Amino acid sequence: AQLVNEEAVKTSIRNLLLTNRGDRLFNSGLGSDIRALLFDNAGPATEQILSDYVRKTIENYEPRANIIDIVVNVETDDNTANVGIVFNVINNSEPVVLELVLNRIR
């Protein structure tokens, strides 16, 4: 099934954020390094740094999305980060919400 409109942009953003920088063979700059933050000790600045990484990745690689808000909640006891992204697609004023849960598994 082919994804269109908001679902295509949501899938693209999810793929960008879950791809480590350097994983793509001929496009080594594509992706983000947010998984590396999950292995650091979570401090008060971790949520802001993670939010900045998400914003920078979307602004650089997904021109169809206008970011409205990014909410990051790092749970140190569970080794997870909950990322909520609110954006709208260009030429559409309806906000779209994307929820991601990032887990540290190693």
VMD Tcl script that builds the backbone (N, CA, C; Angstrom):
set m [mol new atoms 318]
animate dup $m
set s [atomselect $m all]
$s set {name element resname resid chain x y z} {
  {N N ALA 1 A 0.836 -1.178 0.000}
  {CA C ALA 1 A 0.000 0.000 0.000}
  {C C ALA 1 A 0.882 1.243 0.000}
  {N N GLN 2 A 0.558 2.151 -0.862}
  {CA C GLN 2 A 1.310 3.388 -0.965}
  {C C GLN 2 A 0.768 4.400 0.031}
  {N N LEU 3 A 1.669 5.041 0.763}
  {CA C LEU 3 A 1.274 6.060 1.727}
  {C C LEU 3 A 1.252 7.422 1.045}
  {N N VAL 4 A 0.266 8.228 1.388}
  {CA C VAL 4 A 0.153 9.564 0.804}
  {C C VAL 4 A -0.103 10.577 1.915}
  {N N ASN 5 A 0.145 11.824 1.595}
  {CA C ASN 5 A -0.132 12.969 2.458}
  {C C ASN 5 A 0.541 12.842 3.818}
  {N N GLU 6 A -0.230 12.971 4.896}
  {CA C GLU 6 A 0.321 13.004 6.243}
  {C C GLU 6 A 1.007 11.694 6.630}
  {N N GLU 7 A 0.444 10.577 6.199}
  {CA C GLU 7 A 1.029 9.280 6.561}
  {C C GLU 7 A 2.402 9.089 5.926}
  {N N ALA 8 A 2.592 9.588 4.723}
  {CA C ALA 8 A 3.891 9.496 4.066}
  {C C ALA 8 A 4.934 10.331 4.805}
  {N N VAL 9 A 4.541 11.512 5.252}
  {CA C VAL 9 A 5.464 12.386 5.972}
  {C C VAL 9 A 5.779 11.793 7.343}
  {N N LYS 10 A 4.780 11.237 8.028}
  {CA C LYS 10 A 5.019 10.600 9.328}
  {C C LYS 10 A 5.995 9.433 9.202}
  {N N THR 11 A 5.812 8.622 8.182}
  {CA C THR 11 A 6.709 7.492 7.974}
  {C C THR 11 A 8.120 7.963 7.648}
  {N N SER 12 A 8.226 9.011 6.852}
  {CA C SER 12 A 9.531 9.564 6.502}
  {C C SER 12 A 10.253 10.098 7.739}
  {N N ILE 13 A 9.550 10.832 8.585}
  {CA C ILE 13 A 10.155 11.373 9.800}
  {C C ILE 13 A 10.579 10.235 10.725}
  {N N ARG 14 A 9.726 9.236 10.889}
  {CA C ARG 14 A 10.064 8.092 11.741}
  {C C ARG 14 A 11.329 7.401 11.227}
  {N N ASN 15 A 11.407 7.183 9.920}
  {CA C ASN 15 A 12.584 6.538 9.343}
  {C C ASN 15 A 13.836 7.389 9.519}
  {N N LEU 16 A 13.718 8.692 9.345}
  {CA C LEU 16 A 14.868 9.575 9.531}
  {C C LEU 16 A 15.387 9.535 10.960}
  {N N LEU 17 A 14.466 9.569 11.923}
  {CA C LEU 17 A 14.887 9.609 13.318}
  {C C LEU 17 A 15.432 8.273 13.809}
  {N N LEU 18 A 14.977 7.188 13.235}
  {CA C LEU 18 A 15.441 5.872 13.669}
  {C C LEU 18 A 16.651 5.380 12.876}
  {N N THR 19 A 17.085 6.140 11.881}
  {CA C THR 19 A 18.281 5.803 11.117}
  {C C THR 19 A 19.475 6.501 11.730}
  {N N ASN 20 A 20.494 5.732 12.048}
  {CA C ASN 20 A 21.720 6.323 12.580}
  {C C ASN 20 A 22.491 6.976 11.442}
  {N N ARG 21 A 23.141 8.073 11.774}
  {CA C ARG 21 A 23.950 8.760 10.776}
  {C C ARG 21 A 25.095 7.829 10.369}
  {N N GLY 22 A 25.240 7.629 9.053}
  {CA C GLY 22 A 26.276 6.741 8.543}
  {C C GLY 22 A 25.757 5.363 8.151}
  {N N ASP 23 A 24.494 5.054 8.436}
  {CA C ASP 23 A 23.931 3.752 8.075}
  {C C ASP 23 A 23.637 3.636 6.585}
  {N N ARG 24 A 23.304 4.731 5.933}
  {CA C ARG 24 A 23.016 4.700 4.497}
  {C C ARG 24 A 24.337 4.731 3.739}
  {N N LEU 25 A 24.520 3.796 2.839}
  {CA C LEU 25 A 25.805 3.582 2.203}
  {C C LEU 25 A 26.284 4.779 1.383}
  {N N PHE 26 A 25.464 5.307 0.500}
  {CA C PHE 26 A 25.903 6.397 -0.370}
  {C C PHE 26 A 25.405 7.760 0.091}
  {N N ASN 27 A 24.753 7.807 1.239}
  {CA C ASN 27 A 24.294 9.073 1.812}
  {C C ASN 27 A 24.562 9.024 3.309}
  {N N SER 28 A 25.827 9.111 3.667}
  {CA C SER 28 A 26.231 8.884 5.063}
  {C C SER 28 A 25.779 9.989 6.008}
  {N N GLY 29 A 25.377 11.140 5.513}
  {CA C GLY 29 A 24.911 12.213 6.377}
  {C C GLY 29 A 23.454 12.109 6.746}
  {N N LEU 30 A 22.713 11.223 6.069}
  {CA C LEU 30 A 21.278 11.074 6.311}
  {C C LEU 30 A 21.032 10.390 7.647}
  {N N GLY 31 A 20.073 10.881 8.398}
  {CA C GLY 31 A 19.704 10.270 9.673}
  {C C GLY 31 A 20.005 11.185 10.841}
  {N N SER 32 A 19.923 10.606 12.025}
  {CA C SER 32 A 20.190 11.382 13.232}
  {C C SER 32 A 20.984 10.529 14.209}
  {N N ASP 33 A 21.540 11.160 15.198}
  {CA C ASP 33 A 22.325 10.462 16.212}
  {C C ASP 33 A 21.603 10.422 17.552}
  {N N ILE 34 A 20.284 10.321 17.523}
  {CA C ILE 34 A 19.549 10.369 18.786}
  {C C ILE 34 A 19.681 9.086 19.583}
  {N N ARG 35 A 19.966 7.977 18.944}
  {CA C ARG 35 A 20.147 6.728 19.699}
  {C C ARG 35 A 21.389 6.787 20.571}
  {N N ALA 36 A 22.396 7.540 20.149}
  {CA C ALA 36 A 23.610 7.669 20.946}
  {C C ALA 36 A 23.325 8.355 22.283}
  {N N LEU 37 A 22.335 9.238 22.312}
  {CA C LEU 37 A 21.976 9.914 23.563}
  {C C LEU 37 A 21.360 8.966 24.576}
  {N N LEU 38 A 20.753 7.885 24.111}
  {CA C LEU 38 A 20.121 6.948 25.039}
  {C C LEU 38 A 21.145 6.189 25.866}
  {N N PHE 39 A 22.386 6.120 25.392}
  {CA C PHE 39 A 23.418 5.407 26.125}
  {C C PHE 39 A 24.198 6.324 27.063}
  {N N ASP 40 A 23.943 7.607 27.035}
  {CA C ASP 40 A 24.557 8.542 27.965}
  {C C ASP 40 A 23.748 8.588 29.252}
  {N N ASN 41 A 24.374 9.098 30.288}
  {CA C ASN 41 A 23.626 9.317 31.531}
  {C C ASN 41 A 22.634 10.453 31.307}
  {N N ALA 42 A 21.387 10.192 31.635}
  {CA C ALA 42 A 20.348 11.201 31.425}
  {C C ALA 42 A 20.441 12.267 32.499}
  {N N GLY 43 A 20.576 13.490 32.064}
  {CA C GLY 43 A 20.618 14.616 32.966}
  {C C GLY 43 A 19.554 15.618 32.585}
  {N N PRO 44 A 19.565 16.771 33.221}
  {CA C PRO 44 A 18.540 17.765 32.915}
  {C C PRO 44 A 18.616 18.305 31.490}
  {N N ALA 45 A 19.771 18.269 30.883}
  {CA C ALA 45 A 19.919 18.828 29.540}
  {C C ALA 45 A 19.645 17.809 28.445}
  {N N THR 46 A 19.481 16.539 28.800}
  {CA C THR 46 A 19.297 15.497 27.797}
  {C C THR 46 A 18.037 15.715 26.970}
  {N N GLU 47 A 16.949 16.112 27.609}
  {CA C GLU 47 A 15.701 16.332 26.889}
  {C C GLU 47 A 15.833 17.467 25.881}
  {N N GLN 48 A 16.530 18.528 26.255}
  {CA C GLN 48 A 16.714 19.657 25.340}
  {C C GLN 48 A 17.619 19.276 24.168}
  {N N ILE 49 A 18.677 18.535 24.438}
  {CA C ILE 49 A 19.583 18.106 23.376}
  {C C ILE 49 A 18.859 17.173 22.410}
  {N N LEU 50 A 18.077 16.255 22.940}
  {CA C LEU 50 A 17.306 15.335 22.114}
  {C C LEU 50 A 16.295 16.089 21.255}
  {N N SER 51 A 15.643 17.077 21.832}
  {CA C SER 51 A 14.694 17.903 21.094}
  {C C SER 51 A 15.396 18.667 19.971}
  {N N ASP 52 A 16.579 19.179 20.239}
  {CA C ASP 52 A 17.341 19.894 19.208}
  {C C ASP 52 A 17.754 18.966 18.066}
  {N N TYR 53 A 18.171 17.725 18.396}
  {CA C TYR 53 A 18.530 16.750 17.363}
  {C C TYR 53 A 17.340 16.431 16.475}
  {N N VAL 54 A 16.172 16.238 17.084}
  {CA C VAL 54 A 14.957 15.923 16.323}
  {C C VAL 54 A 14.602 17.088 15.410}
  {N N ARG 55 A 14.616 18.298 15.941}
  {CA C ARG 55 A 14.280 19.484 15.143}
  {C C ARG 55 A 15.259 19.652 13.973}
  {N N LYS 56 A 16.542 19.506 14.239}
  {CA C LYS 56 A 17.555 19.686 13.200}
  {C C LYS 56 A 17.409 18.635 12.099}
  {N N THR 57 A 17.137 17.399 12.475}
  {CA C THR 57 A 16.985 16.333 11.488}
  {C C THR 57 A 15.778 16.578 10.596}
  {N N ILE 58 A 14.653 16.962 11.197}
  {CA C ILE 58 A 13.441 17.207 10.402}
  {C C ILE 58 A 13.617 18.424 9.496}
  {N N GLU 59 A 14.209 19.477 10.013}
  {CA C GLU 59 A 14.407 20.679 9.198}
  {C C GLU 59 A 15.365 20.428 8.039}
  {N N ASN 60 A 16.369 19.573 8.230}
  {CA C ASN 60 A 17.355 19.327 7.178}
  {C C ASN 60 A 16.863 18.349 6.108}
  {N N TYR 61 A 16.084 17.339 6.506}
  {CA C TYR 61 A 15.801 16.249 5.581}
  {C C TYR 61 A 14.327 16.062 5.229}
  {N N GLU 62 A 13.413 16.789 5.841}
  {CA C GLU 62 A 11.996 16.636 5.523}
  {C C GLU 62 A 11.369 17.998 5.277}
  {N N PRO 63 A 11.478 18.515 4.049}
  {CA C PRO 63 A 10.968 19.856 3.760}
  {C C PRO 63 A 9.443 19.940 3.711}
  {N N ARG 64 A 8.746 18.802 3.710}
  {CA C ARG 64 A 7.280 18.830 3.656}
  {C C ARG 64 A 6.647 19.115 5.003}
  {N N ALA 65 A 7.430 19.110 6.079}
  {CA C ALA 65 A 6.885 19.257 7.428}
  {C C ALA 65 A 7.281 20.605 8.035}
  {N N ASN 66 A 6.307 21.291 8.632}
  {CA C ASN 66 A 6.538 22.487 9.447}
  {C C ASN 66 A 6.347 22.086 10.902}
  {N N ILE 67 A 7.392 22.191 11.692}
  {CA C ILE 67 A 7.329 21.770 13.084}
  {C C ILE 67 A 6.572 22.809 13.896}
  {N N ILE 68 A 5.606 22.327 14.659}
  {CA C ILE 68 A 4.866 23.194 15.578}
  {C C ILE 68 A 5.429 23.054 16.982}
  {N N ASP 69 A 5.613 21.811 17.438}
  {CA C ASP 69 A 6.094 21.583 18.795}
  {C C ASP 69 A 6.765 20.221 18.883}
  {N N ILE 70 A 7.777 20.131 19.741}
  {CA C ILE 70 A 8.442 18.863 20.045}
  {C C ILE 70 A 8.490 18.721 21.556}
  {N N VAL 71 A 7.947 17.621 22.056}
  {CA C VAL 71 A 7.935 17.351 23.491}
  {C C VAL 71 A 8.719 16.074 23.733}
  {N N VAL 72 A 9.727 16.152 24.606}
  {CA C VAL 72 A 10.562 15.001 24.916}
  {C C VAL 72 A 10.474 14.726 26.409}
  {N N ASN 73 A 10.239 13.471 26.752}
  {CA C ASN 73 A 10.196 13.049 28.142}
  {C C ASN 73 A 11.111 11.842 28.296}
  {N N VAL 74 A 12.230 12.033 28.998}
  {CA C VAL 74 A 13.196 10.961 29.218}
  {C C VAL 74 A 12.903 10.308 30.563}
  {N N GLU 75 A 12.695 9.001 30.536}
  {CA C GLU 75 A 12.459 8.230 31.756}
  {C C GLU 75 A 13.714 7.425 32.050}
  {N N THR 76 A 14.481 7.865 33.045}
  {CA C THR 76 A 15.771 7.245 33.324}
  {C C THR 76 A 15.621 5.850 33.910}
  {N N ASP 77 A 14.549 5.585 34.639}
  {CA C ASP 77 A 14.378 4.265 35.242}
  {C C ASP 77 A 14.083 3.193 34.201}
  {N N ASP 78 A 13.391 3.549 33.124}
  {CA C ASP 78 A 13.025 2.591 32.085}
  {C C ASP 78 A 13.967 2.627 30.887}
  {N N ASN 79 A 14.935 3.535 30.895}
  {CA C ASN 79 A 15.855 3.718 29.767}
  {C C ASN 79 A 15.108 3.984 28.464}
  {N N THR 80 A 14.106 4.824 28.519}
  {CA C THR 80 A 13.333 5.172 27.336}
  {C C THR 80 A 13.217 6.685 27.201}
  {N N ALA 81 A 12.915 7.091 26.002}
  {CA C ALA 81 A 12.630 8.498 25.734}
  {C C ALA 81 A 11.355 8.550 24.905}
  {N N ASN 82 A 10.374 9.274 25.375}
  {CA C ASN 82 A 9.122 9.473 24.654}
  {C C ASN 82 A 9.213 10.798 23.913}
  {N N VAL 83 A 9.067 10.738 22.605}
  {CA C VAL 83 A 9.180 11.923 21.764}
  {C C VAL 83 A 7.837 12.156 21.093}
  {N N GLY 84 A 7.267 13.319 21.310}
  {CA C GLY 84 A 6.027 13.715 20.658}
  {C C GLY 84 A 6.306 14.878 19.722}
  {N N ILE 85 A 5.973 14.711 18.462}
  {CA C ILE 85 A 6.230 15.735 17.456}
  {C C ILE 85 A 4.890 16.179 16.886}
  {N N VAL 86 A 4.628 17.471 16.954}
  {CA C VAL 86 A 3.424 18.047 16.354}
  {C C VAL 86 A 3.886 18.903 15.176}
  {N N PHE 87 A 3.362 18.593 14.007}
  {CA C PHE 87 A 3.747 19.326 12.804}
  {C C PHE 87 A 2.551 19.401 11.866}
  {N N ASN 88 A 2.685 20.239 10.872}
  {CA C ASN 88 A 1.695 20.218 9.805}
  {C C ASN 88 A 2.422 20.084 8.480}
  {N N VAL 89 A 1.733 19.481 7.541}
  {CA C VAL 89 A 2.285 19.276 6.217}
  {C C VAL 89 A 2.083 20.554 5.423}
  {N N ILE 90 A 3.056 20.880 4.584}
  {CA C ILE 90 A 2.966 22.070 3.743}
  {C C ILE 90 A 1.645 22.029 2.963}
  {N N ASN 91 A 0.977 23.146 2.862}
  {CA C ASN 91 A -0.307 23.316 2.166}
  {C C ASN 91 A -1.474 22.644 2.878}
  {N N ASN 92 A -1.319 22.337 4.146}
  {CA C ASN 92 A -2.397 21.770 4.942}
  {C C ASN 92 A -2.256 22.327 6.351}
  {N N SER 93 A -3.318 22.898 6.882}
  {CA C SER 93 A -3.224 23.542 8.194}
  {C C SER 93 A -3.544 22.614 9.353}
  {N N GLU 94 A -3.988 21.391 9.067}
  {CA C GLU 94 A -4.323 20.446 10.134}
  {C C GLU 94 A -3.058 19.935 10.810}
  {N N PRO 95 A -2.959 20.030 12.139}
  {CA C PRO 95 A -1.777 19.496 12.817}
  {C C PRO 95 A -1.780 17.968 12.831}
  {N N VAL 96 A -0.598 17.413 12.723}
  {CA C VAL 96 A -0.387 15.972 12.739}
  {C C VAL 96 A 0.504 15.651 13.930}
  {N N VAL 97 A 0.168 14.591 14.668}
  {CA C VAL 97 A 0.930 14.200 15.850}
  {C C VAL 97 A 1.635 12.888 15.569}
  {N N LEU 98 A 2.924 12.843 15.879}
  {CA C LEU 98 A 3.719 11.633 15.745}
  {C C LEU 98 A 4.331 11.330 17.105}
  {N N GLU 99 A 4.073 10.138 17.615}
  {CA C GLU 99 A 4.613 9.700 18.904}
  {C C GLU 99 A 5.655 8.619 18.648}
  {N N LEU 100 A 6.839 8.796 19.216}
  {CA C LEU 100 A 7.899 7.798 19.123}
  {C C LEU 100 A 8.367 7.418 20.524}
  {N N VAL 101 A 8.634 6.144 20.719}
  {CA C VAL 101 A 9.222 5.667 21.963}
  {C C VAL 101 A 10.580 5.084 21.604}
  {N N LEU 102 A 11.625 5.676 22.146}
  {CA C LEU 102 A 12.985 5.226 21.882}
  {C C LEU 102 A 13.464 4.437 23.100}
  {N N ASN 103 A 13.880 3.194 22.868}
  {CA C ASN 103 A 14.327 2.323 23.945}
  {C C ASN 103 A 15.813 2.046 23.825}
  {N N ARG 104 A 16.455 1.930 24.955}
  {CA C ARG 104 A 17.834 1.491 24.997}
  {C C ARG 104 A 17.816 0.001 25.262}
  {N N ILE 105 A 18.328 -0.785 24.335}
  {CA C ILE 105 A 18.211 -2.239 24.509}
  {C C ILE 105 A 19.534 -2.920 24.791}
  {N N ARG 106 A 20.647 -2.249 24.685}
  {CA C ARG 106 A 21.930 -2.875 25.001}
  {C C ARG 106 A 22.601 -2.168 26.121}
}
mol reanalyze $m
mol bondsrecalc $m
mol representation Tube
mol addrep $m
